[in-house]
């Protein structure tokens, strides 16, 4: 099985993803790279404060075992792909609960 390394790059700094991934092919690596970008955008507190120009600088690079660049996945490509989807899991989590709140922490369904 091919091994892939991922790097987060913002045109100023390049950081290696901590794990080398054993994946079936470059398409699988691209899906993982998109997920890494999505998670980054969700957890970085200042992401929404960056200008579109600054956000466009971020990408995930996919490298093969020999260190060759196979593919670059811009973060904004993942946002566009998510926007094209009718409803994402993140949208569902933001839906209001019957009591009007959007806080799902500690909520469970009664049977």
BAFI-3210 file (N, C-alpha, C; in Angstrom, 3 decimals, decimal comma, padded with zeros to 6 digits):
// residues 111
n [1|2|3|4|5|6|7|8|9|10|11|12|13|14|15|16|17|18|19|20|21|22|23|24|25|26|27|28|29|30|31|32|33|34|35|36|37|38|39|40|41|42|43|44|45|46|47|48|49|50|51|52|53|54|55|56|57|58|59|60|61|62|63|64|65|66|67|68|69|70|71|72|73|74|75|76|77|78|79|80|81|82|83|84|85|86|87|88|89|90|91|92|93|94|95|96|97|98|99|100|101|102|103|104|105|106|107|108|109|110|111]
n.u [000,848|000,583|002,423|001,803|002,642|001,545|001,493|000,948|000,599|001,177|002,285|004,159|005,025|005,648|004,315|004,706|002,318|001,708|001,663|002,567|000,748|-000,831|-002,384|-004,832|-004,669|-003,933|-006,309|-007,615|-005,808|-006,217|-008,825|-008,385|-006,678|-008,440|-010,156|-008,417|-007,920|-010,524|-010,944|-008,901|-009,811|-012,086|-011,171|-009,216|-009,095|-008,936|-009,546|-011,845|-011,412|-009,419|-008,575|-010,104|-008,013|-005,839|-006,789|-006,794|-004,167|-003,589|-002,966|-003,030|-000,424|000,285|002,513|004,571|006,237|008,886|009,197|008,196|006,089|002,715|000,134|-001,656|-003,885|-005,955|-007,176|-009,500|-010,727|-011,834|-013,724|-015,407|-016,313|-017,700|-019,672|-021,129|-022,471|-025,677|-026,387|-024,416|-022,713|-021,911|-023,750|-026,075|-025,512|-025,790|-028,455|-031,502|-032,653|-035,637|-036,241|-035,353|-032,689|-029,248|-027,406|-026,013|-024,673|-024,724|-027,315|-029,766|-031,726|-034,963|-036,464]
n.v [-001,175|002,208|004,909|008,050|011,437|014,348|017,874|020,976|024,095|027,566|029,391|030,794|029,300|025,829|022,887|019,629|017,047|015,003|012,190|009,512|008,280|005,261|004,585|003,679|004,912|007,925|009,350|008,646|009,789|012,446|012,813|012,535|014,714|016,817|016,502|017,020|019,729|020,744|020,200|021,746|024,343|024,405|024,231|026,176|029,124|031,739|031,598|032,544|035,225|035,825|037,350|036,788|036,632|035,893|033,415|032,014|031,358|029,026|025,537|021,962|019,830|016,909|014,314|011,762|008,644|009,027|011,691|013,290|015,797|015,245|016,285|019,298|020,574|023,128|024,926|026,433|025,119|022,935|024,200|025,244|022,859|021,872|023,810|023,285|021,014|019,803|019,662|019,691|017,828|019,619|021,687|020,391|020,054|022,625|023,118|024,099|022,818|021,180|022,736|025,178|025,800|025,480|023,895|020,864|019,438|017,156|016,454|013,994|011,504|010,708|007,584]
n.w [000,000|-000,829|000,711|002,165|002,813|004,474|004,255|005,801|004,418|004,172|002,486|003,852|005,980|006,413|007,540|008,677|008,662|011,472|011,063|008,848|006,183|005,285|002,470|-000,029|-002,577|-004,515|-004,635|-002,278|-000,511|-001,167|-000,229|002,519|002,903|002,382|004,534|006,660|006,149|006,509|009,260|010,360|009,675|011,234|013,889|014,362|016,039|014,983|012,304|010,862|011,047|009,299|006,199|002,948|001,092|002,718|003,664|001,275|000,954|002,266|002,119|001,656|001,113|-000,708|-000,480|-001,936|-000,979|-001,721|-001,475|-003,420|-004,768|-005,107|-005,195|-004,586|-002,296|-002,017|000,806|000,444|-001,615|-000,345|001,233|-000,754|-001,873|000,307|000,526|-001,736|-001,072|-000,083|002,667|005,490|008,090|010,016|009,633|010,469|013,159|014,040|013,897|015,391|018,484|019,798|022,057|021,305|021,640|020,516|021,608|021,867|023,713|026,284|025,719|025,206|023,560|024,592|025,227]
ca.u [000,000|001,398|002,508|001,709|002,856|000,797|002,095|000,121|001,425|000,489|003,211|005,177|005,504|005,211|004,343|004,393|001,304|002,528|001,642|002,636|-000,500|-000,920|-003,682|-004,931|-004,254|-003,867|-007,664|-007,837|-004,971|-006,883|-009,961|-007,825|-006,185|-009,614|-010,653|-007,454|-008,194|-011,807|-010,749|-008,083|-010,655|-013,050|-010,588|-008,359|-010,022|-008,865|-009,731|-012,868|-010,906|-008,488|-009,180|-010,134|-006,666|-005,035|-007,300|-006,405|-002,761|-003,468|-003,179|-002,430|000,373|000,370|003,809|004,766|007,309|010,169|009,209|007,689|004,781|001,705|-001,082|-001,876|-005,319|-006,206|-008,229|-010,735|-011,364|-012,659|-014,879|-016,304|-016,938|-018,667|-020,782|-021,927|-023,255|-026,943|-026,379|-023,265|-022,877|-021,756|-025,026|-027,027|-025,191|-026,202|-029,910|-032,101|-033,332|-037,035|-036,341|-034,881|-031,241|-028,428|-026,422|-026,290|-023,907|-025,532|-028,674|-029,963|-033,124|-035,707|-037,146]
ca.v [000,000|003,434|005,759|009,467|012,442|015,586|019,096|022,177|025,162|028,855|030,191|031,358|028,172|024,507|022,015|018,240|016,338|014,122|010,777|009,083|007,544|004,148|004,738|002,880|005,650|009,379|009,844|008,492|010,814|013,733|012,880|012,791|016,103|017,693|016,396|017,753|021,156|021,054|020,213|022,933|025,537|024,351|024,342|027,359|030,160|032,983|031,341|033,436|036,598|036,006|037,845|035,750|036,512|035,112|032,050|031,381|030,939|027,744|024,336|020,717|019,202|015,455|013,855|010,318|008,163|009,562|013,126|014,014|016,429|014,622|017,076|020,377|020,749|024,411|024,902|027,015|024,086|022,120|025,023|025,281|021,541|021,776|024,712|022,653|019,934|020,352|019,831|019,030|017,450|020,851|022,390|019,666|020,323|023,987|023,222|024,308|021,713|021,538|023,781|026,431|025,951|024,741|023,188|019,434|018,825|016,644|016,135|012,619|011,281|009,857|006,509]
ca.w [000,000|-000,883|001,903|001,818|003,850|004,255|004,785|005,803|003,880|004,009|001,695|004,746|006,773|005,959|008,703|008,334|009,438|012,309|010,692|007,461|005,994|004,342|001,806|-001,248|-003,771|-004,346|-004,378|-000,835|000,124|-001,381|000,701|003,856|002,897|002,507|005,910|007,489|005,937|007,159|010,711|010,655|009,610|012,333|015,224|014,519|016,482|014,215|010,870|010,298|011,078|008,184|004,957|001,912|000,515|003,659|003,647|000,013|001,019|002,950|001,316|002,119|000,058|-000,592|-000,971|-001,949|-000,099|-002,169|-001,224|-004,580|-004,619|-005,956|-005,308|-003,625|-002,046|-001,345|001,819|-000,071|-002,430|000,536|001,616|-001,908|-001,978|001,402|000,208|-002,784|-000,494|000,398|004,117|006,085|009,483|010,803|009,562|011,299|014,554|014,361|013,860|016,706|019,137|020,093|023,082|020,737|021,778|019,554|022,396|021,907|024,792|027,369|025,275|024,730|023,201|025,511|024,499]
c.u [000,897|001,340|002,549|002,009|002,080|001,552|001,065|001,027|000,593|001,355|004,250|005,835|004,913|005,395|003,918|003,310|002,034|002,580|001,863|001,471|-000,354|-002,309|-003,660|-004,429|-004,290|-005,254|-008,004|-007,025|-005,607|-008,072|-009,472|-007,334|-007,341|-010,148|-009,724|-007,708|-009,489|-011,637|-009,931|-008,961|-011,665|-012,409|-009,694|-009,247|-010,034|-009,183|-010,717|-012,436|-009,899|-009,242|-009,238|-008,758|-005,762|-005,481|-006,869|-004,954|-002,589|-003,790|-002,573|-001,698|000,452|001,664|003,851|005,948|008,671|010,276|008,743|006,297|003,807|000,531|-001,095|-003,376|-005,511|-007,340|-009,551|-011,459|-012,262|-013,875|-015,887|-017,025|-018,001|-019,881|-021,687|-022,784|-024,533|-026,974|-025,205|-023,568|-022,797|-023,048|-026,054|-026,796|-025,664|-027,719|-030,445|-032,773|-034,766|-037,193|-035,806|-033,378|-030,523|-027,351|-026,799|-025,520|-024,863|-026,952|-028,723|-031,440|-033,769|-036,432|-038,356]
c.v [001,242|004,218|007,216|010,317|013,687|016,740|020,216|023,326|026,434|029,867|030,922|030,258|026,886|023,546|020,618|017,708|015,239|012,647|010,600|008,122|006,440|004,187|004,018|003,600|007,152|009,983|009,741|009,536|012,192|013,881|013,181|014,238|017,083|017,675|017,151|019,257|021,569|021,163|021,436|024,181|025,579|024,664|025,562|028,555|031,422|032,795|032,319|034,899|036,872|036,542|036,697|035,542|035,674|033,650|031,302|030,911|029,542|026,584|023,134|020,119|017,707|015,008|012,331|009,945|008,755|011,071|013,957|014,572|015,809|015,546|018,156|020,607|022,074|024,287|025,395|026,037|023,216|022,897|025,097|023,956|021,377|022,644|024,122|021,521|020,512|020,574|019,048|018,674|018,684|021,654|021,717|019,952|021,705|024,152|023,370|023,036|022,137|022,628|025,126|026,632|025,203|023,950|021,722|018,722|018,389|016,280|014,672|012,437|010,375|008,815|006,071]
c.w [000,000|000,427|001,456|003,050|003,467|004,907|004,718|005,392|003,754|003,263|002,552|005,558|006,212|007,124|008,277|009,254|010,204|011,891|009,203|007,278|004,956|003,731|000,463|-002,491|-003,498|-004,122|-002,894|-000,065|-000,019|-000,434|002,122|003,944|003,041|003,930|006,869|007,371|006,628|008,672|011,119|010,689|010,754|013,682|015,430|014,842|015,619|012,735|010,237|010,295|009,959|006,968|003,950|001,266|001,415|003,672|002,392|000,005|001,598|002,016|002,040|000,921|000,339|-001,261|-000,965|-001,055|-000,448|-001,950|-002,399|-004,335|-005,619|-006,226|-004,236|-003,521|-001,305|-000,325|001,250|-000,997|-001,569|001,009|000,482|-002,064|-000,901|001,116|-000,867|-002,264|000,096|001,900|004,677|007,525|010,372|010,796|010,469|012,774|014,987|014,349|015,277|017,200|019,439|021,132|022,604|020,839|020,649|020,277|022,507|023,016|025,890|026,978|024,857|024,446|024,234|024,696|025,234]
res [x|x|x|x|x|x|x|x|x|x|x|x|x|x|x|x|x|x|x|x|x|x|x|x|x|x|x|x|x|x|x|x|x|x|x|x|x|x|x|x|x|x|x|x|x|x|x|x|x|x|x|x|x|x|x|x|x|x|x|x|x|x|x|x|x|x|x|x|x|x|x|x|x|x|x|x|x|x|x|x|x|x|x|x|x|x|x|x|x|x|x|x|x|x|x|x|x|x|x|x|x|x|x|x|x|x|x|x|x|x|x]
***
